[in-house]
Amino acid sequence: MFPRTPTGAAGIVPPPPWHYSGEMLTVEWRTDPARVAELLPDGLELAPDDPGAVALIWAEWQSCSDNFDELLDPARCQYKEVFLTIRCSFEGQTYSRAAYIWVDKDFAMARGHFQGYPKKMSEIWLTRPVTHGKAGPRLEPGGRFGASVSTFGRRIADARFTIEGTADTAGFVNGHPMLHTRQMPAIEADGRDSLDELVTMRGFDVEVGPVYSGTAEINLFDTPTEEIQRLEPIEMIGGFYRQVGNSISGGTTVRAEPNPMGPVGER
């Protein structure tokens, strides 16, 4: 990624593979399937089962490249993000897709743009569990968590989660390979794209901790710069908390639209 410099040290994102360790709080609910469908580009369809199911996921990460240097400089490896996940069907397979996503560090945003995540800068907070003292929940029944995400000084969403027990999986909306769109408008700003690709990716060396499940509440707020409130809940499904780790080393292009501008030399 940019800037491309003599040594590469100034690049905003180091080369893959990238390794991630963190914790995720997932809140799932059902909304109007028509609201999910309007978020899908041409060629993608609603998931055949439970098409109105969506998830808002808070994640606190520590990430690094393959030399692990960032772990000794935590300002370069720690960040938080929130993503609104929907499901879709493409060529007979079900995928997960981040329709909206917010993050609080520039390197994570740039890396997300490379992967097709439509990341935007934000302010994110998530209650942390504790093993000692009283200033936090324990990972056991009765543990209570709060979470919020804000942009431009306005709160977009907040959630509450209370652990009731354990589960085999941390929900189902975010349980498929990711299918994202990599796009870049042409510099002429005439409605054409210089880049328009549909890509998929999946992690490797995945490690997951126990899943804690329970009841959840979600509030979506009306703001001038966001549209998440269009996915207002009709029915809550539940909440899940889990610690996870995985690695990613690129992905696969599954569809690339022809470039209407032609080869560079013909522009």
Buried (B, 14 or more C-beta within 10 A) or exposed (E): BEEEEEEEEEBBBBEBBBBBBBBBBBBBBBBBBEBBBEBBEEEBEBBEEBBBBBBBBBBBBBBBBEEEEBBEEEEBBBBBBBBBBBBBBBEEEBBBBBBBBBBBBEBBBBBBBBBBBBBBEBBBBBBEBEEEEEEBBBBEEEBEBBBBBBBEEEBBBBBBBBBBEBBEEBBBBBEBBBBBBBBEEBEEEEEEBBEBBBBBBEBEEEEEEEBBBBEBBBBBBEBEEBBBEBBEBEEBBBBBBBBBBBBBBEBEEBBEBEBEBEEEEEE
